[in-house]
Amino acid sequence: MRLIRGLHNLRDRDRGCVATIGNFDGVHLGHRAVFARLKERGQALGLPATVITFEPQPMEYFIPDAAPARLTRLREKIAAIACTGIERIMLLKFGARLAGMDARGFADRLLVQGLGVRFLLVGDDFRFGHQRSGDFQLLSRIGVEQNFAVENLHTVKQSDERISSTRIREAIARGDLEQARRLLGRPYSIRGRVAHGDKRGRTIGFPTANIHLHRRVSPLTGVHAVLVHGLGEQPLPAVANVGSRPTLGGTEPRLEVHLFDFEREIYGAHLEVEFQLKLREEQRFESFDALKQQIARDAAAAKQYLADRMRTSQQ
């Protein structure tokens, strides 16, 4: 897969493609249906399938304090798109310059002059250009003028409900990880590199691997039973907390993972933490000892749940 970072990195060989545009946060089943349709058209035309996306996401630029929580940070999103077989990702930096570009200018610079799009797949509610002045109808007219086809995305549904990143965020926020899994087509997970923390956990017998979230707002918080990938052939059982650690006076949200019966130093390791069950919300305890007792209960509950789940899957 070729990752093109910005319009200035377009090359002559990038001209001629089929494309779709969007945030694609989470790369859920709906997104993957779009990519499948795009690849189908690309194969029919003998052209590569290109996904056009933005960093930051537009709402994170316009309303940073009210933008929705990210399901996937950029690195996770690119990896998930690549796994679908998409051949190219056009990554656009969303800032003042792009936000101020008029709709026709955006279409001409990116779609016509830049990528030489022959087929474009977008939603009928898609908006683009300065003050969101461009829409599906304008793209269709430009397509007729510039000889490329524009097709409307058909809504992908599950049980008569639209599959969307918003629904997945809502499911994760209320602890319904099973519904999130159904909509994503996979368990929800967060990836990241293990960093040094304050090492308070090891003083009470619960050392943790600390992973920075790399997003302004996390879609989930609290204590969870998890499986950790990246430390061997099989995922390892663990208990994890996503939050700011109020009992310890923390302020910055982070992901802390305690691996059961595990003693290796893993600083710098890149892990994928797969969330299986929400045990409780994060809370502030009156004492360090009360926190230690609750962590022990959380660890026991997570270990039991994961062991039962493994036995069930083996039957």
Residue pairs with C-beta under 8 A, 6 or more apart in sequence:
1 81
1 82
1 86
1 87
1 88
1 89
2 14
2 87
2 88
2 89
3 78
3 88
3 89
3 91
4 10
4 14
4 88
4 89
4 90
4 91
5 91
6 91
6 92
6 93
7 92
7 109
7 110
7 114
10 114
10 115
14 88
14 114
14 115
14 116
15 114
15 115
15 116
16 47
16 48
16 115
16 116
16 118
17 42
17 47
17 48
17 49
17 50
17 88
17 115
17 116
17 117
17 118
18 38
18 41
18 42
18 45
18 47
18 48
18 49
18 50
18 117
18 118
18 119
18 120
18 121
19 38
19 49
19 50
19 51
19 52
19 90
19 111
19 115
19 117
19 119
19 120
19 121
20 34
20 35
20 38
20 50
20 51
20 52
20 120
20 121
20 122
20 153
21 52
21 53
21 120
21 122
21 126
21 128
22 31
22 34
22 51
22 52
22 53
22 122
22 123
22 126
23 53
23 54
23 57
23 58
23 165
24 31
24 51
24 53
24 77
24 81
25 57
25 70
25 71
25 72
25 77
25 165
26 71
26 72
26 165
26 168
26 184
27 72
27 77
27 80
27 81
27 84
27 184
28 163
28 164
28 165
28 168
28 183
28 184
28 185
29 156
29 158
29 163
29 183
29 184
29 185
30 155
30 156
30 162
30 163
30 164
32 84
32 185
33 156
34 121
34 153
34 156
35 49
35 51
35 81
35 84
35 85
35 86
36 84
37 121
38 49
38 51
38 86
38 121
39 49
39 85
39 86
41 49
41 119
41 121
41 151
42 48
42 49
42 87
42 119
45 118
45 119
47 118
47 119
48 87
48 88
49 85
49 86
49 87
49 88
50 86
50 87
50 88
50 89
50 90
50 115
50 117
51 81
51 86
51 88
51 89
51 90
52 89
52 90
52 92
52 110
52 115
53 77
53 81
53 89
53 90
53 91
53 92
54 91
54 92
54 93
54 94
54 98
55 74
55 91
55 92
55 93
55 94
56 94
57 67
57 70
57 94
58 94
58 99
59 66
59 67
59 68
60 67
60 94
60 216
61 94
61 95
61 99
62 99
64 216
67 216
67 217
68 165
68 166
68 169
68 217
69 169
69 173
69 215
69 216
69 217
69 218
69 219
70 215
70 216
70 217
70 219
71 165
71 168
71 169
71 172
71 188
71 219
72 80
73 213
73 214
73 215
75 191
75 214
76 190
76 191
78 89
78 91
79 191
81 89
82 89
90 110
90 115
92 98
92 110
98 106
99 130
100 130
101 109
101 129
101 130
102 129
102 130
102 133
103 128
103 129
103 130
103 133
103 134
103 138
104 129
104 134
104 138
104 142
105 129
106 128
106 129
106 134
107 128
107 129
107 134
107 138
107 139
107 142
108 142
111 117
111 120
111 142
111 146
111 148
112 142
112 146
112 148
117 148
118 147
118 148
118 149
119 148
119 149
119 150
119 151
120 139
120 143
120 148
120 149
120 150
120 151
121 151
121 153
122 136
122 139
122 150
122 151
122 152
122 153
123 136
123 152
123 153
124 136
124 152
124 153
125 136
126 135
126 136
126 139
127 133
127 134
127 135
128 134
128 135
136 150
136 152
139 150
140 150
142 150
143 149
143 150
155 162
156 162
156 163
157 163
158 182
158 183
161 167
163 183
167 183
168 180
168 183
168 184
168 188
168 219
169 219
171 177
171 179
171 180
171 183
172 180
172 188
172 219
172 220
173 219
173 220
175 220
175 222
175 278
177 187
177 188
177 275
177 276
177 277
177 278
180 188
181 187
181 188
187 274
187 275
187 276
188 220
188 274
188 275
189 229
189 272
189 273
189 274
189 275
190 211
190 213
190 242
190 255
190 272
190 273
190 275
191 270
191 271
191 272
191 273
192 211
192 212
192 213
192 214
192 255
192 270
192 271
192 273
193 211
193 212
193 268
193 269
193 270
193 271
194 209
194 210
194 211
194 266
194 267
194 268
194 269
194 270
194 271
195 210
195 211
195 212
195 267
196 210
196 267
197 208
197 210
197 254
197 256
198 248
199 207
200 248
201 207
201 208
201 256
201 258
202 208
204 288
204 291
204 292
204 295
205 292
206 258
206 292
206 295
206 296
206 299
207 258
208 256
208 257
208 258
209 228
209 256
209 257
209 258
209 259
209 266
209 269
209 271
210 254
210 255
210 256
211 254
211 255
211 256
211 257
211 271
211 273
212 254
212 255
213 242
213 253
213 254
213 255
218 242
218 253
218 255
220 242
220 275
220 278
221 242
221 243
221 253
221 281
221 282
222 241
222 242
222 243
222 278
222 279
222 280
222 281
222 282
223 239
223 240
223 241
223 278
223 279
223 280
223 281
223 282
223 298
224 239
224 240
224 241
224 242
224 275
224 276
224 277
224 278
224 279
224 302
225 237
225 238
225 239
225 276
225 277
225 279
225 301
225 302
225 305
225 306
226 237
226 238
226 239
226 240
226 257
226 273
226 274
226 275
226 276
226 302
227 235
227 236
227 237
227 238
227 273
227 274
227 276
227 306
228 235
228 236
228 237
228 238
228 257
228 259
228 271
228 272
228 273
228 274
229 235
229 271
229 272
229 273
229 274
230 269
230 270
230 271
230 272
231 259
231 262
231 264
231 266
231 269
231 271
235 274
236 259
236 260
236 262
237 259
237 260
237 302
237 303
237 306
237 307
238 257
238 258
238 259
238 260
238 262
238 273
238 302
239 257
239 258
239 260
239 279
239 295
239 298
239 299
239 302
239 303
240 255
240 256
240 257
240 258
240 273
240 275
241 255
241 256
241 282
242 253
242 254
242 255
242 256
242 282
243 250
243 253
243 254
243 282
244 250
244 251
244 252
244 253
244 254
244 282
245 254
245 256
245 282
246 282
246 283
246 284
247 284
247 285
247 288
247 291
248 288
248 291
255 273
257 271
257 273
258 295
258 299
260 299
260 303
276 305
276 306
276 309
277 302
277 305
279 298
279 301
279 302
280 298
285 291
285 294
